[in-house]
Amino acid sequence: MSDIKSFHMLVFSVAIFIATGCNNTEETPELNETEKRSVEHLIGSWSEYYNNAQFDALAELFTEDAVLFRPDSPPIEFESRDEIAEYYEYAPPLETTFYRTGEEIEVYNDTAIAIGVWGVKDDEGPSVEGHYVFILKKEQNQWLIHRNMYNVDWRRGDG
């Protein structure tokens, strides 16, 4: 378990350093909690849109220049929300359901970081699971996913 906490701390530290440029401006705890709830809502919308094949709506949750970091693959640097919607149209079969658990959210001015566990389940239960990191940017008073990173910890049948 301490390896996961160490991973989380490392990801937070690196992401904060890169995303905020070492900006130390602090916000009030009340504002921070409001922003966290906004990020939670956005991530909940991501799951809902994905599970319901609403890929145009899902793409609206991203910045125009979002980047997706997938396991064992080069990053995908999107140039438009249309490209994002098109990418997700080729997602796993919709007989599965995407889920998230164990979410941690930190907000730093106009940057937020969300990490947690994701998975896909079907009638037989979870079929794949891993960890994710979203780096979000606030643009025109709206949180958007700017960077999406994930790994795969296990797949059903991998022994």
C-alpha positions as CSV (number, residue, x, y, z in Angstrom):
1,M,0.0,0.0,0.0
2,S,2.9,2.4,0.7
3,D,4.0,2.0,-2.9
4,I,0.7,3.4,-4.1
5,K,0.9,6.3,-1.7
6,S,4.5,7.0,-2.9
7,F,3.3,6.8,-6.5
8,H,0.5,9.3,-5.7
9,M,2.9,11.7,-3.9
10,L,5.4,11.5,-6.8
11,V,2.7,12.1,-9.4
12,F,1.3,15.0,-7.4
13,S,4.7,16.6,-6.9
14,V,5.7,16.4,-10.5
15,A,2.4,17.4,-11.9
16,I,2.1,20.4,-9.5
17,F,5.6,21.5,-10.4
18,I,5.0,21.3,-14.2
19,A,1.4,22.6,-14.2
20,T,1.7,25.5,-11.9
21,G,5.2,26.7,-12.7
22,C,5.9,26.8,-8.9
23,N,3.1,29.4,-8.4
24,N,2.5,29.6,-4.6
25,T,-0.7,31.6,-4.6
26,E,-3.1,30.1,-2.0
27,E,-6.9,30.0,-2.1
28,T,-9.3,29.8,0.8
29,P,-10.3,26.3,2.0
30,E,-14.0,27.1,1.1
31,L,-13.1,28.0,-2.5
32,N,-10.8,25.0,-2.8
33,E,-13.7,22.6,-1.7
34,T,-16.0,24.3,-4.2
35,E,-13.4,23.7,-6.9
36,K,-12.9,20.1,-5.9
37,R,-16.7,19.5,-6.2
38,S,-16.6,21.0,-9.6
39,V,-13.8,18.7,-10.7
40,E,-15.6,15.7,-9.1
41,H,-18.7,16.6,-11.2
42,L,-16.6,16.9,-14.4
43,I,-15.1,13.5,-13.8
44,G,-18.5,12.0,-13.0
45,S,-19.7,13.5,-16.3
46,W,-16.8,11.9,-18.1
47,S,-17.9,8.5,-16.8
48,E,-21.5,9.1,-17.7
49,Y,-20.8,10.2,-21.2
50,Y,-18.4,7.4,-21.8
51,N,-20.8,4.7,-20.6
52,N,-23.6,6.2,-22.7
53,A,-21.5,6.6,-25.8
54,Q,-22.0,10.4,-25.8
55,F,-18.6,11.0,-27.3
56,D,-19.3,14.6,-28.6
57,A,-20.4,15.6,-25.0
58,L,-17.4,13.7,-23.6
59,A,-15.0,15.7,-25.9
60,E,-16.4,19.0,-24.6
61,L,-14.9,18.1,-21.2
62,F,-11.4,18.4,-22.7
63,T,-9.2,21.3,-23.7
64,E,-8.8,21.7,-27.5
65,D,-5.1,20.7,-27.1
66,A,-5.5,17.8,-24.7
67,V,-3.0,15.0,-24.5
68,L,-3.7,11.4,-23.7
69,F,-0.8,9.2,-22.3
70,R,-1.6,5.5,-22.7
71,P,0.4,2.5,-21.5
72,D,3.1,1.3,-23.9
73,S,2.1,3.9,-26.6
74,P,3.3,7.3,-27.7
75,P,1.1,10.2,-26.4
76,I,-1.8,11.3,-28.5
77,E,-1.8,15.1,-29.0
78,F,-5.2,16.2,-30.0
79,E,-5.8,19.3,-32.0
80,S,-9.6,19.6,-31.7
81,R,-12.5,18.2,-29.7
82,D,-13.7,16.5,-32.9
83,E,-10.5,14.4,-32.8
84,I,-11.2,13.6,-29.2
85,A,-14.7,12.4,-29.9
86,E,-13.5,10.4,-32.9
87,Y,-10.8,8.7,-30.7
88,Y,-13.4,7.6,-28.0
89,E,-15.8,6.3,-30.6
90,Y,-13.3,3.4,-31.0
91,A,-13.4,2.6,-27.2
92,P,-14.2,-0.8,-25.8
93,P,-17.5,-2.4,-26.5
94,L,-20.4,-0.7,-24.8
95,E,-21.5,-3.9,-23.1
96,T,-18.9,-2.8,-20.5
97,T,-19.2,-0.1,-17.8
98,F,-16.4,2.2,-16.9
99,Y,-16.0,3.0,-13.2
100,R,-13.7,5.0,-10.8
101,T,-12.9,4.6,-7.2
102,G,-10.5,6.0,-4.6
103,E,-10.3,9.5,-6.1
104,E,-8.0,12.2,-4.7
105,I,-8.3,15.7,-6.0
106,E,-6.0,18.7,-5.4
107,V,-6.7,22.2,-6.7
108,Y,-3.9,24.8,-7.2
109,N,-5.4,28.0,-8.6
110,D,-6.4,27.3,-12.2
111,T,-4.9,23.8,-12.2
112,A,-6.3,20.6,-10.6
113,I,-5.0,17.1,-10.3
114,A,-7.3,14.1,-9.9
115,I,-5.9,10.6,-9.4
116,G,-7.7,7.3,-8.7
117,V,-8.5,3.8,-9.8
118,W,-10.4,3.1,-13.0
119,G,-11.8,-0.1,-14.3
120,V,-14.2,-1.7,-16.8
121,K,-16.7,-4.3,-15.7
122,D,-19.2,-6.5,-17.5
123,D,-21.7,-9.2,-16.4
124,E,-18.8,-11.3,-15.0
125,G,-17.4,-8.4,-12.9
126,P,-14.2,-6.3,-13.4
127,S,-12.4,-7.2,-16.6
128,V,-9.5,-4.6,-16.4
129,E,-8.3,-2.2,-13.8
130,G,-5.6,0.5,-13.4
131,H,-4.8,4.0,-12.1
132,Y,-5.4,7.3,-13.8
133,V,-4.2,10.9,-13.5
134,F,-6.1,13.8,-14.9
135,I,-4.5,17.2,-15.0
136,L,-7.2,19.8,-15.5
137,K,-7.1,23.5,-16.4
138,K,-9.7,26.1,-15.7
139,E,-10.5,28.0,-18.9
140,Q,-13.2,30.7,-19.0
141,N,-14.3,29.7,-15.5
142,Q,-14.8,26.0,-16.5
143,W,-12.7,23.0,-15.5
144,L,-11.4,21.0,-18.5
145,I,-9.2,17.9,-18.8
146,H,-5.9,18.9,-20.2
147,R,-3.8,15.8,-19.7
148,N,-5.1,12.2,-19.2
149,M,-2.7,9.5,-18.1
150,Y,-3.5,6.0,-17.2
151,N,-2.0,2.6,-16.7
152,V,-3.3,-1.0,-16.7
153,D,-2.7,-2.9,-13.5
154,W,-4.4,-6.2,-14.5
155,R,-6.7,-7.8,-17.0
156,R,-9.0,-10.7,-16.3
157,G,-7.2,-13.9,-17.3
158,D,-3.7,-12.5,-16.9
159,G,-2.9,-15.0,-14.3
